[in-house]
Amino acid sequence: MTDPYRRTAAGADILVPVTTVLPKLVLHSLARRVAVTLGSLVFLTLATAGAASADVPEGWADGNIDMSWGHLLVVIVAIPVGIGLVITLLVALPGLVKGEGLTGGAPAGEWLGGPRKGTAELAAPDGETSEAGGASAKW
C-alpha cells in the first residue's frame, strides 16, 4: 500500500486515496461499542416495559367499552372530515362573499415583478451573439 500522505518534489501534500484509512482495530472497537450500547438499550427497554399494574379508580368504567362499527367509523372518519370541511369553509368564505372565487381573484399565470404588458416589453435578441432574452445556459 502506498503512503497516503507522500510529498512531491515541490513539497505539496498529495492525498493518494480519497478516503481516510482507519486501522482495523479502531473500526472493530467502535463497532463493538455501538453494538454493546444498542444491545443494552434494547434489553433495558424490553426488561422495564411491563404492563401497568394500576387499578381502575373507583367510579370509573372498567375499560371494556362495546362500540359498533358504525360508531367507530363516525369517530375515526366522519368527525375529522367534518372538522376539515368546516375549516375549509371558514377559510374560503371571505373570498366567496367578495366574489373572488376560490382562487382569490388572482389571474392565472401572473408574473410578479415582470413587465406589465407581458413578454411584449422584453428585448428581442439583436443577433446571434446577443445576450438579450434570458439565460443563455452556457458554461
KAHU-V523107 format. One record per backbone hydrogen bond with DSSP energy under -1.0 kcal/mol. CO is the residue of the C=O (numbers start at 1). NH is the residue of the N-H. Records with the same first field share a line. If there is no record, write none. Layout:
CO=NH  NH
This chain:
4=16
6=14
8=11
12=8
23=27
24=28
25=29
26=30
27=31
28=32
29=33
30=34
31=35
32=36
33=37
34=38
35=39
36=40
37=41
38=42
39=43
40=44
41=45
42=46
43=47
44=48
57=60
63=65
68=72
69=73
70=74
71=75
72=76
73=77  78
74=79
77=81
78=82
79=83
80=84
81=85
82=86
83=87
84=88
85=89
86=90
87=91
88=92
89=93
92=96
93=97
94=98
95=100
100=105
111=114
115=118
